[in-house]
Amino acid sequence: MTDEELIAYFEHAKLPETLRLDRATTQHNLPQAVQNNIELMSDPANHRCRHRLRRIAAAFEKPYDGPEIPRF
């Protein structure tokens, strides 16, 4: 996805408060995290924000529903 496509995708998405990205990662305060990453996209050298937004978009389309990491 290009930057414009990512921004357009999240403009109209109804985001929950939390979202499990994978077995080990849960994104809390999702709307604020998305907004922060979109603001960071103004720096062309920052690829981490784009990667995070792609992971959130993928998890939003197909949420992880497997087991959690066991806590001891």
Secondary structure, DSSP 8 states (H G I E B T S, - for coil): --HHHHHHHHHS----S-EE-SSS-EESSHHHHHHHHHHHTTSTT--HHHHHHHHHHHHHHS---S------
